[in-house]
Amino acid sequence: MSLHLLLLLLSLTPSLLQASVHEYRSERFMSKGNAFVFHGGSEGIYSSSPSDNFTSDSDSLSFIRFEKIIFRRPEEVSNTSSLPIHAVVFEVEDRENIGGSAYGGQRAVCCTSDLAKLGVCSHGEIIHHPSAKDSAWPQVFGVSFVENELSAGLLTRSIQITRTGMYNLYFIHCDPNLKDVVVEGKTIWKNPGGYLPGRMAPLMYFYGFMSLAFVLLGVFWFSQCARFWREVLPLQNCVTLVITLGMCEMALWYFDYAEFNETGVRPTVITVWAVTFGSIKRTCARVIILMVSMGYGVVRPTLGGFTSKVIMLGVTFFAASETLELLENVGAVSDFSGKARLFLVLPVAVLDAFFIIWIFKSLSATFKKLQTRRLLVKLDVYRKFTNALAVAILVSVGWICYELYFKSKDVYNEHWQNAWIIPAFWQLLSFSLLIVICSLWAPSQNSTRYAFSGSSGDSSGEFEKDDYTLTLIKPSPVPSHEVKNLSEARSLQADTEEPDLEEDKRE
């Protein structure tokens, strides 16, 4: 099997990186075709200017450094010398330069007897050809076991990166006697701006920007809450919670990436807290949108019998989201297979779909109640909220289709410099929806007109206002027979509205 196919298989498996410091702890090689292969890492690296006095201590240079790389073999096969174990470093555009075939047959990584007869390579060596852009690449070097030797180590070296690209490292050997050999040590990958992987580097600045955006939103919202603290509704307190969680989440993600960039190792504690705050925020946001859609605080004082169901859905979503995010962002996840990831993504997707269906079904019922009671001010707010929510759903579906297209066309991660846009988009979309909610339900001196009124099913407030206005305009005494008719009309109105109140209580 060629390295070309191996790269394809590895690209289909998510390989989010634990660090720019890749540690190998007695890792074993896998049999691929006629070669034994171990994947040492893949990262996008930005180029630095060539330096005649290159040292890996420079802060402005990008490099891949090999430190204490040792190969160990079992004692039972140590009585002979071995073929070399190679480290192969190449940019993804040069993947076709690794491996070859004789007479148009199947590509192979190790030199076969047929290729050796053609003089293309030496039997048992790694087949590679110089890159058209730089004859010094791919970089191939190795070490062999001598007789009675149990371990062999690569010399410490640093490879300067002078061309921006997605770089791959493989340890490869062609000796069947070394099928049980293991590798130890570490490699350090560095960009000119720090140890943060190239595809993740823009996210540090993005989360810094989002932290500032949440601070500005928080200043506006908290100032409004302080100014009209007597009119603040329970629903607005829920929005305050989401804004606070968002501020904490963005700040933690920024410090997480900044620490990662400084040390090359992802800070586990900060990452866990960032993931947890993010999961809580997403859960609260969905629950609050659902509560608003059901008319909580607007056409009903409580959720009634739906309270336990809403809480159960929220807890389930939080657990599924937290598990997925922890496995994607915390610890070594290079062995996180596609099937395992699908097993965790599906519950989150299904719960999201359930939220959407329930939200729009509840909005439909709330619209009917508002129209029946002729609460035009509240109806206008809900119409704007529904339009914003519908636009967000349509944009989300469109972006998911783009994500699938992007990933299907980028199987080798050649467009790694744009990969940061995908997670950034979801943060921007949720933040935009939060801004819409804040603008619709911002605390003000008229906040109470959006709130639930317990008298007469929440509709009497506006009707009573009209009654008082008519009385002020025409204060003449009302005849006794009209008083009787008016009392009967009000009694009839109360009777017709009573079932609605009972329905709210049952719900």
C-alpha positions, 0 to 999 in steps of 0.5 A: 500500500502506498503512502498516498493511500495511508495519508488518505486513511489517516485524513479520514480519522480526526487527529486533533493534536494534544500538543506541538510537543509530540511524545512517543511512549513505546509506540508500535508500528503498523503493517501497511503493504510491504512497509511498517509505519508509525505516524509521528504527527501532522501539522500546518507550519508557516515558513520562516526566512532561511537562516545560515546560523539556524538554531532551534532556540530562535523565537522567530524561526519555524522548525521540527526538532527530534529529541531522544528518539530511540527504537527498541527491539525484542531480545530474540531478534537482536542477534543480527543487524537490521535494515534502517528505520527511517524518519520521513518528513515531507510536505503534503504536496510532495506525497506522490514523491514517496513510494513507487511502482514497477511497470505501472503496478501497485505502488510500494513504499519499500523498494521491491526486488523488481524496482531494485532490478530497474536500478531505481532504488536499493532493496529494502530502502524507502522509495522517495524522489526529490520535490520539484519545489525544493530538491532537499525535500522530502527529508529522509534519514534513519538508523540501524540496529547493529548485532546484539544491540537492543536499542538504536537512537536518532541523533538530535536534529532540527529541520528548519521550515522555509516553505509554508505547508502541511507537514507529515512525519512517518517512521518507516522500516522494511525489515520483517524482523523489526515488526515488534519494534517500538519508538520512544522520545519526542518531536517538537513542532514550532511556528514563527509565532509560537508552538500553537499548530498553524491551523489553530493559531488564528483561533487565539486572536479570534477568541481574544476578539470574541472576549472583547465583543462579549465584554461590550455586550455585557457592559450594555446589558448589565448597565440596562439591568442596573438602570431598570432594576425594578423592571427586570424580568426572570427571562432577562435574568436568564439572558444575563446568565448566558452572557456571563457564561459566554464571557467566561468561555471566551476568556478561558479559550483565549488563555487556553490557546495562549498557554498552548502557544507559549509552552507547546503543551495544551493546559488540561485544566484550562481546557476542561473549564473552557469546554465545561463553560461552553457546554453549560452556555449552549445548554442554557441558551437552548433551554432559554429559547425553548422557554421563550418559545413556550411563552414563559413569562409572557403568556404563562407564569410557569412551564407547568407540567413541561418543567421536568421535561425541559430540565431532562432534555437540558441535562441530557444535552449537556452530558452529550455535548460535554462528553463530545467536547472533552474527547475532542479537545482534552488529552491525546485523541489521535486514536479517536476513530471516525466511528467513535466520533460518530457515536458521540456526534449523533446524540448531540445532533439528534438532541439539537433536532429535538430542540428545534422541532419543540421550539417551532411547535411551541412558537406556533402555539404561542402565536395562536394565543397572542393572536386570540388575545390580541396582544399586538405588542408581544406578538410583534416581538415574537414575530421578530424573534421567530424570523431571527431564529428561522434565519439562524436555522437556515444559515446553520443548515447551509453552513453544515453543507459547506462543511461537508463540501469543504472536508470532502474536497480537503482530504489531505488537509491542504487548506489547513489555513482556512480550517479555523473558520469552521469553529469560529463561524458557530461562535459568531452565529450564536453570538449574533442570535444572542445580540438579537435576543438582547435587543428584543428583550433589553431591560427598559422602563416598558419591560413589564408590557412584555411580562405575564399578567395574572388577571384575566388570562393576561388579556384583561390588562389591555382590554381594561385600559380601553375600558378606562379610556372610554370611561374618561372620555364619556363620564355620563351615567350608564342606564341600569339596563346597560349596567346589567348587560355590561355585567353579563358581558363581563361574566361571559368574558370571564367564563370564556377565558377561564378554560385558558387559564386552566390549560396554562395551569395543567401545562 
